[in-house]
Each structure stands twice: as structure tokens, then as C-alpha cells.
């Protein structure tokens, strides 16, 4: 199953800029304040959490509160550009 759509570099650049602004917001500070990774549930220092797009930008995702979660660096690196269903399939295969 491949869910690739055409996303321009300009769209990606615009969404990355929105993500930078979102990381400055009180909403994001509250989100990372819990210190919990959205994917593995591990508790880590809030400063070590990264902003992950549930639907990646290169797959058509947007930088908004509904698509951004706090993730530990390990999960964010493993997930890369996977969609939620692909991530679940990956976890199930372990």
C-alpha cells in the first residue's frame, strides 16, 4: 500500500515554518510539559521531545495542532515518513 501524493518543496517549506511557530506556542509548551512520548509512552525530559507530524509533511500532512504530537527522538527517527497505519504495521512486525 503506497499513499504517496505530490507535495511541492514550497508546501513543505511553508509547513516547516508553521511548525517552527507552533513550537513557540503555549500549546506546545503544555504538550511537552507532560514529558510523554505520543508513540511509546515513555517519560523523557520535555526538552528531549520533538515535534512529529502524525501524517508527515512529505505525505501531505500539515503543521497544525491536530497533526502534531510530542515524540521522543528514537520514535521520531524510526517513524520517519510513515503514515499511522504503516507505523502500526511496523510495530506489529517487531
C-alpha positions as CSV (number, residue, x, y, z in Angstrom):
1,X,0.0,0.0,0.0
2,X,1.6,3.3,-1.1
3,X,-0.1,6.5,-0.2
4,X,2.2,9.0,-1.9
5,X,0.9,12.3,-3.1
6,X,2.7,15.1,-4.8
7,X,3.8,17.7,-2.3
8,X,5.8,20.7,-3.5
9,X,9.0,21.9,-1.9
10,X,7.2,25.2,-1.3
11,X,4.4,23.5,0.5
12,X,6.9,21.6,2.7
13,X,8.9,24.8,3.4
14,X,5.7,26.7,4.4
15,X,4.6,23.9,6.7
16,X,8.0,23.7,8.4
17,X,7.8,27.4,9.1
18,X,4.3,26.8,10.6
19,X,5.8,24.0,12.8
20,X,8.6,26.4,14.0
21,X,5.9,28.9,15.1
22,X,3.8,26.1,16.7
23,X,6.9,25.0,18.8
24,X,6.9,28.6,20.2
25,X,3.3,28.4,21.3
26,X,1.9,27.8,24.8
27,X,0.0,24.8,23.4
28,X,3.3,23.1,22.5
29,X,4.9,24.0,25.9
30,X,1.9,22.4,27.6
31,X,2.1,19.4,25.3
32,X,5.8,18.7,26.0
33,X,5.4,19.6,29.7
34,X,4.0,16.1,30.3
35,X,7.3,14.6,29.2
36,X,5.4,11.7,27.5
37,X,6.2,10.4,24.0
38,X,3.0,10.0,22.0
39,X,4.2,6.7,20.4
40,X,5.9,4.7,23.1
41,X,4.5,6.4,26.2
42,X,8.0,6.7,27.8
43,X,8.6,9.6,30.0
44,X,11.6,11.8,28.9
45,X,12.8,15.3,29.7
46,X,10.5,17.8,28.0
47,X,13.4,19.4,26.2
48,X,14.2,16.0,24.6
49,X,10.8,15.7,23.0
50,X,10.5,16.5,19.3
51,X,7.5,17.7,17.3
52,X,6.3,14.9,15.0
53,X,3.8,15.2,12.3
54,X,1.4,12.2,12.5
55,X,0.8,12.5,8.8
56,X,4.3,13.5,7.6
57,X,4.7,16.7,5.5
58,X,6.1,14.8,2.6
59,X,2.9,12.7,2.6
60,X,0.6,15.7,2.6
61,X,0.4,16.4,6.4
62,X,0.0,19.9,7.8
63,X,1.6,21.7,10.8
64,X,-1.5,22.1,13.0
65,X,-2.4,21.0,16.5
66,X,-4.4,18.1,15.1
67,X,-1.5,16.6,13.3
68,X,1.5,17.4,15.6
69,X,2.4,15.3,18.6
70,X,5.3,15.2,21.1
71,X,7.7,12.3,20.3
72,X,10.9,11.0,21.8
73,X,13.8,11.3,19.3
74,X,14.1,7.5,19.0
75,X,10.4,7.1,17.9
76,X,10.6,10.1,15.7
77,X,13.7,8.7,13.9
78,X,12.1,5.3,13.5
79,X,8.8,6.6,12.2
80,X,10.3,8.9,9.6
81,X,7.8,9.3,6.8
82,X,5.4,6.6,7.8
83,X,1.6,7.1,7.9
84,X,-0.1,6.0,11.1
85,X,-1.3,2.7,9.6
86,X,2.2,2.0,8.3
87,X,3.7,2.8,11.7
88,X,1.2,0.3,13.4
89,X,2.2,-2.4,10.9
90,X,5.8,-1.7,11.6
91,X,5.2,-2.0,15.4
92,X,3.2,-5.2,14.9
93,X,6.1,-6.8,12.9
94,X,8.5,-6.4,15.8
